[in-house]
Structure formats: structure tokens, C-alpha cells
Amino acid sequence: MKKEEAEKVIKIMLSADGGCKYCVSDLLRLFSTEFPEYRKPAKTAFKDKFGIEFEDFLKEQEGKGLK
């Protein structure tokens, strides 16, 4: 996958279920596992949209027993 394609996919994932941060985080986690070379842009996009670091959000959810 090329960088431009990855950016388009990330943008699409950010709109999942109307921009639900829980849905988006699940998709970005899967995307980052399959395409680790694009993890940084995915994390940056999550922070830009939701105002929280992607890793912090995931840890918060794990602490609540949601992941």
C-alpha cells in the first residue's frame, strides 16, 4: 500500500459509525497490526480527531475492561 492510499483508508476509518471513537479505535488497531508502517499516521489522525493519544485511549479502555 502506498502512503496516499493509507491516508485515504485512515480517513475513511475515522468516519466509522459516524465517527465513534470506539469503532474507529478498533479499526485503527486492526489497520496498524496489518500495516505497521502506517501506525504513526493512524495514531496522529486519531489524536487530531478526538484530542487524545491513540495509545492512551486504548489503555483507558483496557482499564475499563472494554478491550
PyMOL Python script that loads the backbone (N, CA, C, O; Angstrom):
from pymol import cmd

cmd.read_pdbstr("""\
ATOM      1  N   MET A   1       0.852  -1.173   0.000  1.00  0.00           N
ATOM      2  CA  MET A   1       0.000   0.000   0.000  1.00  0.00           C
ATOM      3  C   MET A   1       0.893   1.229   0.000  1.00  0.00           C
ATOM      4  O   MET A   1       1.901   1.285   0.705  1.00  0.00           O
ATOM      5  N   LYS A   2       0.515   2.189  -0.784  1.00  0.00           N
ATOM      6  CA  LYS A   2       1.258   3.453  -0.845  1.00  0.00           C
ATOM      7  C   LYS A   2       0.752   4.399   0.244  1.00  0.00           C
ATOM      8  O   LYS A   2      -0.358   4.245   0.755  1.00  0.00           O
ATOM      9  N   LYS A   3       1.579   5.368   0.584  1.00  0.00           N
ATOM     10  CA  LYS A   3       1.249   6.322   1.650  1.00  0.00           C
ATOM     11  C   LYS A   3      -0.080   7.032   1.378  1.00  0.00           C
ATOM     12  O   LYS A   3      -0.908   7.173   2.278  1.00  0.00           O
ATOM     13  N   GLU A   4      -0.276   7.469   0.154  1.00  0.00           N
ATOM     14  CA  GLU A   4      -1.504   8.184  -0.195  1.00  0.00           C
ATOM     15  C   GLU A   4      -2.735   7.301  -0.013  1.00  0.00           C
ATOM     16  O   GLU A   4      -3.787   7.762   0.430  1.00  0.00           O
ATOM     17  N   GLU A   5      -2.585   6.028  -0.361  1.00  0.00           N
ATOM     18  CA  GLU A   5      -3.688   5.087  -0.182  1.00  0.00           C
ATOM     19  C   GLU A   5      -3.975   4.858   1.298  1.00  0.00           C
ATOM     20  O   GLU A   5      -5.132   4.801   1.715  1.00  0.00           O
ATOM     21  N   ALA A   6      -2.917   4.729   2.080  1.00  0.00           N
ATOM     22  CA  ALA A   6      -3.076   4.536   3.526  1.00  0.00           C
ATOM     23  C   ALA A   6      -3.792   5.736   4.143  1.00  0.00           C
ATOM     24  O   ALA A   6      -4.668   5.565   4.990  1.00  0.00           O
ATOM     25  N   GLU A   7      -3.430   6.931   3.729  1.00  0.00           N
ATOM     26  CA  GLU A   7      -4.073   8.136   4.261  1.00  0.00           C
ATOM     27  C   GLU A   7      -5.561   8.158   3.928  1.00  0.00           C
ATOM     28  O   GLU A   7      -6.377   8.581   4.747  1.00  0.00           O
ATOM     29  N   LYS A   8      -5.912   7.706   2.733  1.00  0.00           N
ATOM     30  CA  LYS A   8      -7.331   7.644   2.354  1.00  0.00           C
ATOM     31  C   LYS A   8      -8.081   6.628   3.210  1.00  0.00           C
ATOM     32  O   LYS A   8      -9.193   6.888   3.668  1.00  0.00           O
ATOM     33  N   VAL A   9      -7.460   5.469   3.421  1.00  0.00           N
ATOM     34  CA  VAL A   9      -8.088   4.427   4.240  1.00  0.00           C
ATOM     35  C   VAL A   9      -8.274   4.921   5.675  1.00  0.00           C
ATOM     36  O   VAL A   9      -9.328   4.710   6.275  1.00  0.00           O
ATOM     37  N   ILE A  10      -7.256   5.574   6.219  1.00  0.00           N
ATOM     38  CA  ILE A  10      -7.352   6.112   7.580  1.00  0.00           C
ATOM     39  C   ILE A  10      -8.480   7.128   7.666  1.00  0.00           C
ATOM     40  O   ILE A  10      -9.246   7.128   8.630  1.00  0.00           O
ATOM     41  N   LYS A  11      -8.586   7.986   6.670  1.00  0.00           N
ATOM     42  CA  LYS A  11      -9.651   8.995   6.659  1.00  0.00           C
ATOM     43  C   LYS A  11     -11.025   8.331   6.652  1.00  0.00           C
ATOM     44  O   LYS A  11     -11.941   8.780   7.341  1.00  0.00           O
ATOM     45  N   ILE A  12     -11.162   7.272   5.880  1.00  0.00           N
ATOM     46  CA  ILE A  12     -12.432   6.536   5.847  1.00  0.00           C
ATOM     47  C   ILE A  12     -12.724   5.918   7.208  1.00  0.00           C
ATOM     48  O   ILE A  12     -13.854   5.988   7.693  1.00  0.00           O
ATOM     49  N   MET A  13     -11.711   5.314   7.826  1.00  0.00           N
ATOM     50  CA  MET A  13     -11.915   4.673   9.130  1.00  0.00           C
ATOM     51  C   MET A  13     -12.295   5.686  10.200  1.00  0.00           C
ATOM     52  O   MET A  13     -13.040   5.354  11.121  1.00  0.00           O
ATOM     53  N   LEU A  14     -11.801   6.907  10.096  1.00  0.00           N
ATOM     54  CA  LEU A  14     -12.133   7.934  11.083  1.00  0.00           C
ATOM     55  C   LEU A  14     -13.619   8.294  11.071  1.00  0.00           C
ATOM     56  O   LEU A  14     -14.125   8.878  12.029  1.00  0.00           O
ATOM     57  N   SER A  15     -14.309   7.949   9.999  1.00  0.00           N
ATOM     58  CA  SER A  15     -15.736   8.253   9.922  1.00  0.00           C
ATOM     59  C   SER A  15     -16.611   7.045  10.266  1.00  0.00           C
ATOM     60  O   SER A  15     -17.832   7.108  10.127  1.00  0.00           O
ATOM     61  N   ALA A  16     -16.004   5.960  10.709  1.00  0.00           N
ATOM     62  CA  ALA A  16     -16.761   4.744  11.033  1.00  0.00           C
ATOM     63  C   ALA A  16     -17.859   5.023  12.043  1.00  0.00           C
ATOM     64  O   ALA A  16     -17.632   5.674  13.063  1.00  0.00           O
ATOM     65  N   ASP A  17     -19.031   4.532  11.752  1.00  0.00           N
ATOM     66  CA  ASP A  17     -20.189   4.668  12.644  1.00  0.00           C
ATOM     67  C   ASP A  17     -20.382   6.113  13.105  1.00  0.00           C
ATOM     68  O   ASP A  17     -20.622   6.381  14.282  1.00  0.00           O
ATOM     69  N   GLY A  18     -20.272   7.019  12.162  1.00  0.00           N
ATOM     70  CA  GLY A  18     -20.481   8.430  12.468  1.00  0.00           C
ATOM     71  C   GLY A  18     -19.351   9.065  13.256  1.00  0.00           C
ATOM     72  O   GLY A  18     -19.541  10.114  13.871  1.00  0.00           O
ATOM     73  N   GLY A  19     -18.176   8.447  13.247  1.00  0.00           N
ATOM     74  CA  GLY A  19     -17.031   8.992  13.968  1.00  0.00           C
ATOM     75  C   GLY A  19     -16.944   8.507  15.405  1.00  0.00           C
ATOM     76  O   GLY A  19     -16.333   9.165  16.247  1.00  0.00           O
ATOM     77  N   CYS A  20     -17.539   7.381  15.686  1.00  0.00           N
ATOM     78  CA  CYS A  20     -17.491   6.788  17.030  1.00  0.00           C
ATOM     79  C   CYS A  20     -16.043   6.419  17.366  1.00  0.00           C
ATOM     80  O   CYS A  20     -15.437   5.601  16.674  1.00  0.00           O
ATOM     81  N   LYS A  21     -15.489   7.014  18.418  1.00  0.00           N
ATOM     82  CA  LYS A  21     -14.079   6.772  18.730  1.00  0.00           C
ATOM     83  C   LYS A  21     -13.805   5.330  19.134  1.00  0.00           C
ATOM     84  O   LYS A  21     -12.679   4.858  18.978  1.00  0.00           O
ATOM     85  N   TYR A  22     -14.784   4.631  19.639  1.00  0.00           N
ATOM     86  CA  TYR A  22     -14.608   3.224  19.991  1.00  0.00           C
ATOM     87  C   TYR A  22     -14.498   2.372  18.714  1.00  0.00           C
ATOM     88  O   TYR A  22     -13.633   1.503  18.603  1.00  0.00           O
ATOM     89  N   CYS A  23     -15.380   2.641  17.775  1.00  0.00           N
ATOM     90  CA  CYS A  23     -15.350   1.924  16.493  1.00  0.00           C
ATOM     91  C   CYS A  23     -14.079   2.252  15.725  1.00  0.00           C
ATOM     92  O   CYS A  23     -13.417   1.365  15.186  1.00  0.00           O
ATOM     93  N   VAL A  24     -13.749   3.531  15.683  1.00  0.00           N
ATOM     94  CA  VAL A  24     -12.546   3.977  14.981  1.00  0.00           C
ATOM     95  C   VAL A  24     -11.306   3.338  15.598  1.00  0.00           C
ATOM     96  O   VAL A  24     -10.423   2.881  14.873  1.00  0.00           O
ATOM     97  N   SER A  25     -11.230   3.300  16.920  1.00  0.00           N
ATOM     98  CA  SER A  25     -10.043   2.730  17.569  1.00  0.00           C
ATOM     99  C   SER A  25      -9.892   1.251  17.242  1.00  0.00           C
ATOM    100  O   SER A  25      -8.774   0.772  17.052  1.00  0.00           O
ATOM    101  N   ASP A  26     -11.003   0.520  17.173  1.00  0.00           N
ATOM    102  CA  ASP A  26     -10.931  -0.900  16.804  1.00  0.00           C
ATOM    103  C   ASP A  26     -10.392  -1.060  15.386  1.00  0.00           C
ATOM    104  O   ASP A  26      -9.534  -1.907  15.137  1.00  0.00           O
ATOM    105  N   LEU A  27     -10.888  -0.257  14.468  1.00  0.00           N
ATOM    106  CA  LEU A  27     -10.428  -0.333  13.084  1.00  0.00           C
ATOM    107  C   LEU A  27      -8.966   0.074  12.954  1.00  0.00           C
ATOM    108  O   LEU A  27      -8.197  -0.583  12.252  1.00  0.00           O
ATOM    109  N   LEU A  28      -8.583   1.149  13.624  1.00  0.00           N
ATOM    110  CA  LEU A  28      -7.186   1.597  13.539  1.00  0.00           C
ATOM    111  C   LEU A  28      -6.236   0.594  14.179  1.00  0.00           C
ATOM    112  O   LEU A  28      -5.104   0.434  13.723  1.00  0.00           O
ATOM    113  N   ARG A  29      -6.679  -0.068  15.211  1.00  0.00           N
ATOM    114  CA  ARG A  29      -5.842  -1.098  15.832  1.00  0.00           C
ATOM    115  C   ARG A  29      -5.598  -2.237  14.833  1.00  0.00           C
ATOM    116  O   ARG A  29      -4.467  -2.699  14.681  1.00  0.00           O
ATOM    117  N   LEU A  30      -6.650  -2.682  14.162  1.00  0.00           N
ATOM    118  CA  LEU A  30      -6.503  -3.738  13.144  1.00  0.00           C
ATOM    119  C   LEU A  30      -5.630  -3.272  11.987  1.00  0.00           C
ATOM    120  O   LEU A  30      -4.756  -4.005  11.525  1.00  0.00           O
ATOM    121  N   PHE A  31      -5.868  -2.062  11.528  1.00  0.00           N
ATOM    122  CA  PHE A  31      -5.087  -1.490  10.424  1.00  0.00           C
ATOM    123  C   PHE A  31      -3.614  -1.424  10.806  1.00  0.00           C
ATOM    124  O   PHE A  31      -2.748  -1.781  10.007  1.00  0.00           O
ATOM    125  N   SER A  32      -3.331  -0.973  12.009  1.00  0.00           N
ATOM    126  CA  SER A  32      -1.948  -0.832  12.473  1.00  0.00           C
ATOM    127  C   SER A  32      -1.249  -2.184  12.611  1.00  0.00           C
ATOM    128  O   SER A  32      -0.036  -2.283  12.427  1.00  0.00           O
ATOM    129  N   THR A  33      -2.009  -3.206  12.929  1.00  0.00           N
ATOM    130  CA  THR A  33      -1.441  -4.547  13.014  1.00  0.00           C
ATOM    131  C   THR A  33      -1.079  -5.071  11.625  1.00  0.00           C
ATOM    132  O   THR A  33      -0.029  -5.684  11.436  1.00  0.00           O
ATOM    133  N   GLU A  34      -1.954  -4.826  10.669  1.00  0.00           N
ATOM    134  CA  GLU A  34      -1.724  -5.305   9.308  1.00  0.00           C
ATOM    135  C   GLU A  34      -0.726  -4.450   8.537  1.00  0.00           C
ATOM    136  O   GLU A  34      -0.010  -4.954   7.671  1.00  0.00           O
ATOM    137  N   PHE A  35      -0.679  -3.161   8.849  1.00  0.00           N
ATOM    138  CA  PHE A  35       0.196  -2.227   8.140  1.00  0.00           C
ATOM    139  C   PHE A  35       0.981  -1.390   9.157  1.00  0.00           C
ATOM    140  O   PHE A  35       0.738  -0.191   9.291  1.00  0.00           O
ATOM    141  N   PRO A  36       1.915  -2.014   9.866  1.00  0.00           N
ATOM    142  CA  PRO A  36       2.641  -1.307  10.931  1.00  0.00           C
ATOM    143  C   PRO A  36       3.426  -0.088  10.435  1.00  0.00           C
ATOM    144  O   PRO A  36       3.721   0.819  11.213  1.00  0.00           O
ATOM    145  N   GLU A  37       3.755  -0.069   9.173  1.00  0.00           N
ATOM    146  CA  GLU A  37       4.483   1.078   8.631  1.00  0.00           C
ATOM    147  C   GLU A  37       3.623   2.344   8.592  1.00  0.00           C
ATOM    148  O   GLU A  37       4.145   3.445   8.422  1.00  0.00           O
ATOM    149  N   TYR A  38       2.314   2.187   8.749  1.00  0.00           N
ATOM    150  CA  TYR A  38       1.405   3.343   8.761  1.00  0.00           C
ATOM    151  C   TYR A  38       0.760   3.572  10.130  1.00  0.00           C
ATOM    152  O   TYR A  38      -0.242   4.278  10.238  1.00  0.00           O
ATOM    153  N   ARG A  39       1.331   2.981  11.157  1.00  0.00           N
ATOM    154  CA  ARG A  39       0.801   3.154  12.511  1.00  0.00           C
ATOM    155  C   ARG A  39       0.895   4.611  12.962  1.00  0.00           C
ATOM    156  O   ARG A  39      -0.044   5.139  13.558  1.00  0.00           O
ATOM    157  N   LYS A  40       2.016   5.255  12.681  1.00  0.00           N
ATOM    158  CA  LYS A  40       2.193   6.644  13.127  1.00  0.00           C
ATOM    159  C   LYS A  40       1.149   7.581  12.515  1.00  0.00           C
ATOM    160  O   LYS A  40       0.542   8.356  13.253  1.00  0.00           O
ATOM    161  N   PRO A  41       0.914   7.545  11.197  1.00  0.00           N
ATOM    162  CA  PRO A  41      -0.138   8.420  10.666  1.00  0.00           C
ATOM    163  C   PRO A  41      -1.529   8.093  11.220  1.00  0.00           C
ATOM    164  O   PRO A  41      -2.359   8.986  11.384  1.00  0.00           O
ATOM    165  N   ALA A  42      -1.779   6.814  11.507  1.00  0.00           N
ATOM    166  CA  ALA A  42      -3.069   6.433  12.085  1.00  0.00           C
ATOM    167  C   ALA A  42      -3.215   7.026  13.489  1.00  0.00           C
ATOM    168  O   ALA A  42      -4.271   7.553  13.840  1.00  0.00           O
ATOM    169  N   LYS A  43      -2.147   6.935  14.286  1.00  0.00           N
ATOM    170  CA  LYS A  43      -2.172   7.485  15.644  1.00  0.00           C
ATOM    171  C   LYS A  43      -2.344   9.001  15.617  1.00  0.00           C
ATOM    172  O   LYS A  43      -3.092   9.563  16.417  1.00  0.00           O
ATOM    173  N   THR A  44      -1.650   9.653  14.699  1.00  0.00           N
ATOM    174  CA  THR A  44      -1.751  11.113  14.576  1.00  0.00           C
ATOM    175  C   THR A  44      -3.162  11.524  14.184  1.00  0.00           C
ATOM    176  O   THR A  44      -3.707  12.484  14.728  1.00  0.00           O
ATOM    177  N   ALA A  45      -3.753  10.801  13.244  1.00  0.00           N
ATOM    178  CA  ALA A  45      -5.112  11.114  12.796  1.00  0.00           C
ATOM    179  C   ALA A  45      -6.116  10.940  13.934  1.00  0.00           C
ATOM    180  O   ALA A  45      -7.041  11.740  14.074  1.00  0.00           O
ATOM    181  N   PHE A  46      -5.936   9.899  14.747  1.00  0.00           N
ATOM    182  CA  PHE A  46      -6.830   9.677  15.890  1.00  0.00           C
ATOM    183  C   PHE A  46      -6.737  10.849  16.860  1.00  0.00           C
ATOM    184  O   PHE A  46      -7.756  11.365  17.317  1.00  0.00           O
ATOM    185  N   LYS A  47      -5.517  11.264  17.171  1.00  0.00           N
ATOM    186  CA  LYS A  47      -5.336  12.385  18.103  1.00  0.00           C
ATOM    187  C   LYS A  47      -5.931  13.669  17.536  1.00  0.00           C
ATOM    188  O   LYS A  47      -6.573  14.431  18.259  1.00  0.00           O
ATOM    189  N   ASP A  48      -5.721  13.908  16.247  1.00  0.00           N
ATOM    190  CA  ASP A  48      -6.264  15.120  15.624  1.00  0.00           C
ATOM    191  C   ASP A  48      -7.787  15.147  15.681  1.00  0.00           C
ATOM    192  O   ASP A  48      -8.385  16.205  15.875  1.00  0.00           O
ATOM    193  N   LYS A  49      -8.406  13.996  15.514  1.00  0.00           N
ATOM    194  CA  LYS A  49      -9.880  13.947  15.502  1.00  0.00           C
ATOM    195  C   LYS A  49     -10.489  13.952  16.894  1.00  0.00           C
ATOM    196  O   LYS A  49     -11.493  14.623  17.131  1.00  0.00           O
ATOM    197  N   PHE A  50      -9.882  13.197  17.827  1.00  0.00           N
ATOM    198  CA  PHE A  50     -10.514  13.006  19.131  1.00  0.00           C
ATOM    199  C   PHE A  50      -9.815  13.721  20.290  1.00  0.00           C
ATOM    200  O   PHE A  50     -10.343  13.755  21.401  1.00  0.00           O
ATOM    201  N   GLY A  51      -8.639  14.290  20.041  1.00  0.00           N
ATOM    202  CA  GLY A  51      -7.958  15.057  21.078  1.00  0.00           C
ATOM    203  C   GLY A  51      -7.321  14.226  22.176  1.00  0.00           C
ATOM    204  O   GLY A  51      -7.046  14.737  23.261  1.00  0.00           O
ATOM    205  N   ILE A  52      -7.085  12.957  21.905  1.00  0.00           N
ATOM    206  CA  ILE A  52      -6.439  12.083  22.880  1.00  0.00           C
ATOM    207  C   ILE A  52      -5.470  11.176  22.119  1.00  0.00           C
ATOM    208  O   ILE A  52      -5.741  10.769  20.990  1.00  0.00           O
ATOM    209  N   GLU A  53      -4.356  10.872  22.743  1.00  0.00           N
ATOM    210  CA  GLU A  53      -3.395   9.965  22.123  1.00  0.00           C
ATOM    211  C   GLU A  53      -4.042   8.590  21.939  1.00  0.00           C
ATOM    212  O   GLU A  53      -4.750   8.107  22.823  1.00  0.00           O
ATOM    213  N   PHE A  54      -3.799   7.980  20.810  1.00  0.00           N
ATOM    214  CA  PHE A  54      -4.377   6.669  20.500  1.00  0.00           C
ATOM    215  C   PHE A  54      -4.032   5.639  21.573  1.00  0.00           C
ATOM    216  O   PHE A  54      -4.908   4.918  22.049  1.00  0.00           O
ATOM    217  N   GLU A  55      -2.759   5.570  21.953  1.00  0.00           N
ATOM    218  CA  GLU A  55      -2.329   4.595  22.961  1.00  0.00           C
ATOM    219  C   GLU A  55      -2.982   4.870  24.315  1.00  0.00           C
ATOM    220  O   GLU A  55      -3.348   3.933  25.025  1.00  0.00           O
ATOM    221  N   ASP A  56      -3.131   6.136  24.676  1.00  0.00           N
ATOM    222  CA  ASP A  56      -3.783   6.486  25.943  1.00  0.00           C
ATOM    223  C   ASP A  56      -5.251   6.048  25.935  1.00  0.00           C
ATOM    224  O   ASP A  56      -5.765   5.535  26.929  1.00  0.00           O
ATOM    225  N   PHE A  57      -5.907   6.259  24.807  1.00  0.00           N
ATOM    226  CA  PHE A  57      -7.307   5.840  24.691  1.00  0.00           C
ATOM    227  C   PHE A  57      -7.421   4.328  24.848  1.00  0.00           C
ATOM    228  O   PHE A  57      -8.297   3.841  25.563  1.00  0.00           O
ATOM    229  N   LEU A  58      -6.538   3.583  24.182  1.00  0.00           N
ATOM    230  CA  LEU A  58      -6.579   2.123  24.281  1.00  0.00           C
ATOM    231  C   LEU A  58      -6.340   1.663  25.711  1.00  0.00           C
ATOM    232  O   LEU A  58      -7.026   0.759  26.189  1.00  0.00           O
ATOM    233  N   LYS A  59      -5.383   2.267  26.400  1.00  0.00           N
ATOM    234  CA  LYS A  59      -5.103   1.907  27.794  1.00  0.00           C
ATOM    235  C   LYS A  59      -6.305   2.217  28.684  1.00  0.00           C
ATOM    236  O   LYS A  59      -6.642   1.447  29.584  1.00  0.00           O
ATOM    237  N   GLU A  60      -6.941   3.349  28.421  1.00  0.00           N
ATOM    238  CA  GLU A  60      -8.131   3.742  29.188  1.00  0.00           C
ATOM    239  C   GLU A  60      -9.237   2.688  29.024  1.00  0.00           C
ATOM    240  O   GLU A  60      -9.904   2.318  29.991  1.00  0.00           O
ATOM    241  N   GLN A  61      -9.418   2.218  27.796  1.00  0.00           N
ATOM    242  CA  GLN A  61     -10.447   1.218  27.531  1.00  0.00           C
ATOM    243  C   GLN A  61     -10.110  -0.125  28.167  1.00  0.00           C
ATOM    244  O   GLN A  61     -10.988  -0.819  28.680  1.00  0.00           O
ATOM    245  N   GLU A  62      -8.831  -0.482  28.129  1.00  0.00           N
ATOM    246  CA  GLU A  62      -8.399  -1.726  28.767  1.00  0.00           C
ATOM    247  C   GLU A  62      -8.631  -1.649  30.268  1.00  0.00           C
ATOM    248  O   GLU A  62      -9.017  -2.637  30.892  1.00  0.00           O
ATOM    249  N   GLY A  63      -8.395  -0.472  30.850  1.00  0.00           N
ATOM    250  CA  GLY A  63      -8.603  -0.287  32.279  1.00  0.00           C
ATOM    251  C   GLY A  63     -10.064  -0.429  32.678  1.00  0.00           C
ATOM    252  O   GLY A  63     -10.372  -0.782  33.817  1.00  0.00           O
ATOM    253  N   LYS A  64     -10.959  -0.154  31.739  1.00  0.00           N
ATOM    254  CA  LYS A  64     -12.388  -0.291  31.996  1.00  0.00           C
ATOM    255  C   LYS A  64     -12.889  -1.698  31.643  1.00  0.00           C
ATOM    256  O   LYS A  64     -14.072  -2.008  31.781  1.00  0.00           O
ATOM    257  N   GLY A  65     -11.955  -2.536  31.184  1.00  0.00           N
ATOM    258  CA  GLY A  65     -12.319  -3.889  30.814  1.00  0.00           C
ATOM    259  C   GLY A  65     -13.042  -4.000  29.485  1.00  0.00           C
ATOM    260  O   GLY A  65     -13.735  -4.983  29.222  1.00  0.00           O
ATOM    261  N   LEU A  66     -12.873  -2.975  28.643  1.00  0.00           N
ATOM    262  CA  LEU A  66     -13.578  -2.982  27.364  1.00  0.00           C
ATOM    263  C   LEU A  66     -12.774  -3.609  26.237  1.00  0.00           C
ATOM    264  O   LEU A  66     -13.329  -3.913  25.180  1.00  0.00           O
ATOM    265  N   LYS A  67     -11.485  -3.807  26.440  1.00  0.00           N
ATOM    266  CA  LYS A  67     -10.655  -4.399  25.371  1.00  0.00           C
ATOM    267  C   LYS A  67      -9.846  -5.525  25.934  1.00  0.00           C
ATOM    268  O   LYS A  67      -9.081  -6.160  25.208  1.00  0.00           O
TER     269      LYS A  67
END
""", "prot")
cmd.dss("prot")
cmd.show_as("cartoon", "prot")
cmd.util.cbc("prot")
cmd.orient("prot")
